[in-house]
Amino acid sequence: MSKAKIEEQTNDKVREIMHSLYKDQGEKVLEEINRLMGNYRGKIRHHRPWVSENDVILITYGDTIREEGKPSLKTLQEFLGRYVKDHFTGIHILPFYPYSSDDGFSVVDYERVNPKLGTWADIHHLANHYDLMFDAVINHISRESRWFQGYLKGDIRYKDYFIEADPEEDYSAVIRPRALPLLTPFETSQGKKYIWTTFSEDQIDLNYKNPNVLLEVLKVLIQYVLHGARFIRLDAIGFLWKNKGTSCMHLTETHLVVKLFRAILDQLAPGTILVTETNVPHHENIRYFGNGYDESHMVYQFPLPPLVLFSFLTGNARKLMAWADGIEATTENTTFFNFLASHDGIGMRPTEGILDEDERNLMITKTLEHGGYVSYKGNGDGTQSPYELNINYLDALTHPQETEDRRIKRFVAAHAILLSMVGVPGIYIHSLLGSRSDRKGVEQSGIYRRINREKLEKQHLFWELESDTLRSRIFSSLCHLIRIRRSQRPFSPNSKQEILFFDDRLFSVLRTHEESREEILSMVNVSDEKVHLHNDRIKGFDLIDGTYHSGSISLDPYQVMWIKMS
C-alpha cells in the first residue's frame, strides 16, 4: 500500500474518532491534529517493527541507584553497562519528569527531565543502547503544574482543562482506586471550585472533553517518541474519560482516545509500541487490544503477580493454570506485558472471579505475617475493599524466618513462570537485585508503596553484587534464566502456549514455535514436596542443567525445568 493511501486511511480513521468525541468541533480538531502531524512527519526515527523472544525489559526508577554528587541517570548508565547490558534489551524508566508527589506520578512538567536525575542528553544516551519505555502519566497532572496554576489564576488558556464538579451530586457509581475523596476544593479566581481528583489532591484529572487538552497530550506523546521512546506506557488509562452517572472507567471514549494515539503514532513513528496499564480483571484488561490492530499493542498482565504468589503460598498451581489456560491467542502484533513485581503493590482486583473470598483473605493474612501492608479502595457506598498488597515480592513469597536457600529457590521459580509465559517479560530492579521490604521507608513517609521503592547506594550495591550475598545469588540465578530464554524461539511472544495439567503442584506450559516446530516444556514445582511424573511425551534436554529426560521425571521442591523437546 502506498504511503499516500496509508495517510488517507489514517486521516479517515482520525476524522471518525474526532466526530465521535467532539461532534460539531470534530473537523476543526482534525485540522489541528493534521497540522501537528505535519510538524513532525519524517523527523522521528523508526523502531524495530515487533518484539521477539530476545526482548526482556528492566523496570526501574531513574534514581533507584544513587551516587553522591552524580546525576542518577549517569549512575544508572554505569550499572547497566557493568551488569545487565547482555541480559536486557529494554529499560522502563519510571517517570523521570519533575514531580510533586507519588514518587513521580504527579508530573509538574511533561516535557522536562527532573534535573536531579539528569538531562535529555542522558535519556538519549540510554536510547542509543536500549529500547526505552516512557511513562505517559496523562490521566492527571500535578497541582503545581503550569496548567493547573494557570487555571487557578483564571488564565484563559487553561479554561476547562480540569473537571469542575458539584459535591452535592451522587458519585457512588464512580470506581475508585483509593479510599480518598473524589473531589478536592480549590480557591480559584472565580471562587471555590470542587475539582475531580481520582488519585489524590495533588493529582488533578485532565478534562479530555476539552479538545485542547487532547492536542496538548498528543504533542507530549510525539515528543516522547522524538526523545527515543520505543514503548509508551499509558498510566492509569482506564480512568481517562468521565461521564456523569457512569463508573468513569473504561468508557467508550477512553478506548477511542487510545485508538487515536495508535493511529497517529503508527503513521508518524512506526514500531512505537503502546502499552496500557489497567489494574483490573483480565476480561476488562484485554479490551484494550481493540480488534487486535487498532488499539494498544501490549496490555499489562495484572492477574499474573497475585496468582503466582497464591500458587507458592498454597503449594498448588491449579488456579494459576486454569486462568492461564483461558488466555486466548492474540494477533501477530499484540501481546502481554508480563511482570511479578513493580513500583506499586500486588493488585487484588485482577483476582476477582478467580480466587474466592477465603483465598483472597489468605493472601492478605500472609502479607501481614510477612511484614507487608494492605491498601484499600473506596466502593462508592461507604465500604472498602482490598486494592493491593504492599510488600516486596521476595518477602511476599516467604516467611521472614525461612532459610535463605528456600527463599532463593521460591523466588527464582516464580520468575521462571514469568519468563515462560506468552508475552514480553518485565523484571523490576528490586527483584533482579534481591531486595527486601523497605519498612523503614514506609515508616518515614507513611506511604505503603515505599516498601518496594528503596534507594540504593551505588558502591555498597556493587560490593554486594560481587560478593557471596543474597543479592548476588538471586541476580546470577535470574540472569542465567534470562540468557537461556533470549536464545530460544519457543519463548517468542507469538509462539503458541499450551497449559498441561500434569499435577496441581507443577505449573506446566508447553511453548511451541510453529514455524521451526521447536518446543520447550516449562515445569515449575510450586510446592515444598518432591513431585514424580511419568509421561512418554516428555523427551529432551533440560536447558537449565543439561540433563536428558525421557518419560520419568522427578522435580525437587521449587525446581525448574525447561525441557527442549526432541
Buried (B, 14 or more C-beta within 10 A) or exposed (E): EEEEEEBEEBBEBBBBBBBBBBEEEBEEBBEBBBEBBEEBEEEBEEBEEBBBBBBBBBBBBBBBBBBEEEBBBBBBBBBBEEBBEEBBBBBBBBBBBBBBBBBBBBBBBBEEBBEEBBBBEBBEBBBEEBBBBBBBBBBBBBBBBBBBBBBBEEBEEBEEBBBBBEEEEEBEEBBBBBBBBBBBEBEBEEEEBBBBBBBBBBBBBBBBBBBBBBBBBBBBBBBBBBBBBBBBBBBBBBBBBBEEEBBBBBBEBBBBBBBBBBBBBBBBBBBBBBBBBBBBBBEBBBBBBBEEEBBBBBBBBBBBBBBBBBBBBBBBBBBBBEBBEEBEEBEEBBBBBBBBBBBBBBBBBBBBEBBEEEBBEBBBEBBEEBBBBBBBBBEBEEEEBBBBBBBBBBBBBBEEEEEEEBBBBBBBBBBBBBBBBBBBBBBBBBBBBBBBBBBEBBEEBEBBBBBBBBEBEBEEBBEBBEEEBBBBBBBEBBBEBBEBBBEBBBBBBBBBBEBBEBBBBBBBBBBBBEEEEBBBBBBBBBBBEEBEBEEEEBBBBBBBEEEEBEEEBEBEBBBBBBBBBE
